[in-house]
Amino acid sequence: MKSDLFASENLARPATAPGMTLQNAKSVKYAVDGEMLARQGSMVAFRGSLQFERKGQGIGGMLKRAVTGEGLALMTVRGQGEVWFAHQGGNCFIVDFEPGDALTVNGRNVLCFDPTLSYEIKMVKGAGMAGGGLFNSLFTGTGKLAVVCDGAPIVIPVTAQAPVYVDTDAVVGWSAGLETGLHRSQSAGSMIRGGSGEAVQLMLRGEGFVLVRPSEVTERTGAH
């Protein structure tokens, strides 16, 4: 059988070392030798001797998910083998953490990560319930984190002289050291949101960067 479908770049080859690599722009392959963590429902294929277990978030995590309607629902993958992760055809990127690195990531953009990374679900400072109760995941430590993004991300530098304002539905993550707050653009509400009411953006100031996806969240209803 012949087809461009079977081009060499599409072929899944055996892993040469444990850990994650990009299979292609839309998926991540993880060679498991022990355990790792991934978002629930993101596994698209695996081979080898692997077990998948839902990871609890504790009472605090459950409360945050109830308040926000989202969160970081994880599963633990244990054993020896290879597993492929993807999420709704989004673009995948691998972030390599070195000692001292810290990144705040929206839970909806987390795909999978090494067990050597620490994560904590935290409410975004300055963006309490008035901002929808923004909860993001703070990653620290050493290891790799795979994030998924609708489209190609926009990386915007943030400086003390030039704070950046981002739509809360479009933000992917930002440098953990940045100061956060809410910015209300009342006069621009009807223009930005296409309707009545005020628009609210997440304000980031300090020294670092913010990652934004080139689309807003689209609500999905009903069964698909």
C-alpha positions, 0 to 999 in steps of 0.5 A: 500500500502506498500513500503520503500518509506513510511518509517517514516523518509520520512514522512513530519510532521506538524511543531512544531515551525516557521522557517526552519528545514532540511526535509532531506539531500536534502531539507529544510522545512520552517514553515512560520508565516509572511514572509521569503525569498528564491531563485526563483524556489526552492519551491518544495511543500507547504501547507497552505495560502502562497503567492509567490512574485518575489523580485526585486534587484534594478538597481544595482542588475540588473546590477550585474546579467547582468554582471555576468550572475548569482546572487541572484534572490529571492522571498518573501514568505508570509502568514501562512503555510509550504513550502519545498525548494530544488535545483537540488538534492544538499545537504542542510545545515542550518547556524545559525547566532549569533550577529556579525557573517558574511558570504560571500556566492556565490549566486548560493548556497543560498537556503532560509533564515530568514527575520531577516538576512541582505544581500548585493550583493557585488563584491569580492574585488581583483577579478574584471572584470579580474576574471569574475566580482565575485559577492557574497552575504554578510549575517549578523545579526541573524537568519538562512540561508540554503545553498545548495551544490553539494556533501559534502562540504570541509571546509578548515581553512585559517590562516595568515601563510597559504592562501588558493587558490580555484577555482572560480567555486567551492567556496561556501562561506567564512568567511567575514573577509578574504582578497580576491584577484586573483592568476594566475598560468600561468605555471599550466594553461594547467594542471589545466584547461586541455587546453591552457591559464592561470588558475585563482584562488581566494586567501583567506588570514587571519583568518577564513575558506572557503567552497568548493564544490567537483565539478566545475560548469557545463554549462547547455545549451538547454531545459531540 
